[in-house]
Amino acid sequence: MTETIVNAALKRVRDRGGNSVLNRGSATRQILDELIELTSSPGKAEWKRKMAAAALRVEHSRRDHAEAQRAQNLHNPVRLIAKHRPQPASFAEAWPNLLDDG
């Protein structure tokens, strides 16, 4: 996450003219401006859009993993002996507590 923040800040500084327009005071001000903007929370509409996109990625990933597991089970049926652990049906549900299986 730190690398992502640093890269985003560097890109924005480069977009503003990079080192050629920087001096000590302006560099400090730009860094603080970028950190404030990068750490501020997105608006409600943007947050909803990002959460919906994340939920879609999770659902697609689950389907892909299930498909891959079915393919592996066809070629290696011994794996079917392992206890099946339930997974939530949707992104909104909580994951099961696997520590209680004892």
C-alpha positions as CSV (number, residue, x, y, z in Angstrom):
1,M,0.0,0.0,0.0
2,T,2.9,2.4,0.8
3,E,4.3,1.8,-2.7
4,T,1.0,2.6,-4.3
5,I,0.7,5.9,-2.3
6,V,4.3,6.8,-3.1
7,N,3.8,6.1,-6.8
8,A,0.6,8.1,-6.9
9,A,2.2,11.0,-5.2
10,L,5.3,10.9,-7.5
11,K,3.0,10.8,-10.6
12,R,1.1,13.8,-9.5
13,V,4.3,15.7,-8.7
14,R,5.6,14.9,-12.2
15,D,2.3,16.0,-13.7
16,R,2.8,19.4,-12.0
17,G,6.3,19.9,-13.5
18,G,8.5,17.6,-11.4
19,N,11.8,18.7,-9.9
20,S,12.2,21.7,-12.2
21,V,9.5,23.6,-10.4
22,L,10.3,22.4,-6.9
23,N,12.1,24.2,-4.1
24,R,12.2,23.2,-0.4
25,G,9.0,25.1,0.5
26,S,7.0,24.1,-2.5
27,A,8.1,20.4,-2.3
28,T,6.9,20.2,1.3
29,R,3.6,21.9,0.4
30,Q,3.1,19.5,-2.5
31,I,3.9,16.4,-0.5
32,L,1.5,17.5,2.2
33,D,-1.2,18.3,-0.3
34,E,-0.8,14.9,-2.0
35,L,-0.9,13.0,1.3
36,I,-4.0,14.9,2.4
37,E,-5.7,14.1,-0.9
38,L,-4.5,10.5,-1.0
39,T,-5.7,9.8,2.6
40,S,-9.0,11.6,2.3
41,S,-12.0,9.3,2.0
42,P,-13.8,9.2,-1.3
43,G,-17.3,10.6,-1.8
44,K,-20.3,8.3,-1.2
45,A,-20.9,7.7,-4.9
46,E,-17.3,6.9,-5.6
47,W,-17.1,4.6,-2.5
48,K,-20.2,2.7,-3.6
49,R,-18.8,2.3,-7.1
50,K,-15.5,1.0,-5.8
51,M,-17.3,-1.4,-3.4
52,A,-19.5,-2.7,-6.2
53,A,-16.5,-3.3,-8.4
54,A,-14.7,-5.1,-5.5
55,A,-17.7,-7.3,-4.9
56,L,-17.8,-8.2,-8.6
57,R,-14.1,-9.1,-8.5
58,V,-14.7,-11.3,-5.4
59,E,-17.6,-13.1,-7.0
60,H,-15.7,-13.7,-10.3
61,S,-12.7,-15.0,-8.3
62,R,-14.9,-17.4,-6.3
63,R,-16.4,-18.8,-9.5
64,D,-13.0,-19.1,-11.1
65,H,-11.6,-20.9,-8.1
66,A,-14.6,-23.2,-7.9
67,E,-14.2,-24.1,-11.6
68,A,-10.5,-24.8,-11.1
69,Q,-11.2,-26.9,-8.1
70,R,-13.8,-29.0,-10.0
71,A,-11.3,-29.5,-12.8
72,Q,-8.7,-30.7,-10.2
73,N,-11.2,-33.0,-8.6
74,L,-11.8,-34.7,-11.9
75,H,-8.1,-35.4,-12.3
76,N,-7.4,-36.2,-8.7
77,P,-10.4,-37.6,-6.9
78,V,-8.5,-38.3,-3.7
79,R,-8.9,-34.6,-2.8
80,L,-12.6,-35.2,-2.5
81,I,-12.0,-37.0,0.8
82,A,-11.1,-33.8,2.5
83,K,-13.8,-32.2,4.5
84,H,-15.7,-29.6,2.5
85,R,-15.8,-26.2,4.3
86,P,-18.8,-24.0,3.5
87,Q,-18.2,-20.6,2.0
88,P,-20.5,-17.6,2.1
89,A,-23.0,-17.4,-0.8
90,S,-22.4,-13.7,-1.4
91,F,-20.0,-10.9,-0.6
92,A,-22.3,-9.5,2.1
93,E,-22.3,-12.7,4.2
94,A,-19.6,-13.4,6.8
95,W,-17.1,-16.2,6.3
96,P,-17.6,-19.3,8.5
97,N,-15.5,-19.5,11.7
98,L,-13.1,-22.3,10.7
99,L,-11.5,-22.4,14.2
100,D,-14.7,-24.0,15.7
101,D,-14.3,-27.1,13.6
102,G,-11.9,-28.5,16.2
